[in-house]
Amino acid sequence: MQLKAHTPSVATDLIPPPVPTEDTLTPLTSLTTLTDLDDAIENLGGSVPCRSYDPEVFFAESPADVEYAKSLCQTCPLVAACLAGAKDRREPWGVWGGELFVQGVVVARKRPRGRPRKNPVTA
């Protein structure tokens, strides 16, 4: 199986893909084990982003790459079930179900490395 390559931190990658419709979404049932998630992906018959793109995208360090991974998840019909399962499993890190997990907790945004500025930058 050939994975799609990803060039990190490119602004054009941040354009979100189309959102799935109601008839393509899987019901919000928790996929508590990864084997349940694998079985659901196999039953779909189509491709899902986490299996089509490089897995490193979903565990990226840069905030731009994390946002790109989150946008990829929005096209997946298993997004709700994946997120519910990741919460139940308390995934330690990565993008699961379109959300970023850090130390088992969903966080809104990934902060860049380093300390924040003490004084605001004047433009």
N, C-alpha and C positions, 0 to 999 in steps of 0.2 A: 504494500500500500504506500503510495507516494504522498508525503505530507506537503502542504503548501508552505512555502517559505514566508518569513516575516522579516521585514527590515525595521528594526526598532526605532521608535521615536520619530516617525515621519508624520507630518501634520495631515496628509491626505488619508492616513489610516484611521483617523478619528471620525470619519464620516460613518455614521451608524448604518448598518445593513437594514433591509426591510424587516418589519416586525411581523411575526407569525400571526395568522388569523385565529379566531376562536375554534374553528373546526380542526386546526392542526395542533392545538395545544393538548398536552396530556393532563389529566385531572391532577389536582393538588393532593397527591398521595406521597407520603414520605418514602423515599428510597433509602432506607436506613443503612443498608449494606451496599458496598460497591458492586457486589455481584448482582443485586437487584437493579442497579443503575446500568450495568453492562447488559443485562437481559432486556431492559426497556429499550436500550439503544439498538440491540439486535432486532427486536420486534418492530421497530420503526421501518427498517428496510432502507431508509435514506441516510444521508450523511449528517452528522452533527458537528458543530465547530470544534469541540474538544477532541474529536478524532480526525478532523480534516486539517487542522493547523498544528504547528509545532507546539508541543505541550509546554515548552518554556515560556510561551506567551502568557499562560495562565498563572505563572509563578514569577512574573517579571519584577524587577527592582525599580524601574523608573515609573513615576506616576503616569506619564503619557502611555506607556505600554500597558499598564493596568487598566486604564480607561479604554484602550483598544480591546483588550480581552473582555471587559464588561460589555462592550458594544457587540462583540461577536456572540455572546451568550443570548442577547435579545432576539436573535434569529432562531434559536433552538426551541423546538416544541416541548422539550423536557425541562425548561428553565424553572418552572415552579416546583416540580418534583425534585429536581436536583438541589435547589436551595433548601427545601424542607429537609431533605436527607442530610445535607451538609450541616445544618443546624443541629439535627438530632445526633449526628456523629461527632459534633464539635470539632470540625476540621481545623487543624492548627494554622494553616495559611493557604493562600491562593485565591483565585477567583472561582467561585462555585455558584451556579444559578444566577449569574449576573451581579453578584455582590462580592466584595473583597473581605476575606477573613484574615485577621491578624490575631494570633494567640487564641484562636477559637471563638473570636467575637467578630461580628460584622461591623466594619468601619466604613464611613462614607467615602473617604479619600485617602490615598496613600501620600504621606508627606515625603518631600524630597529629603535626601540625605543631608546631614549637617545641622547646625544650629540655626534657628530662625534669627533674623536681624533684630538687634535691640532697638534701632531707630528706623522709622519708616524711610523709604527711599523717595526722594523728591524728584519728580520727573521734569 
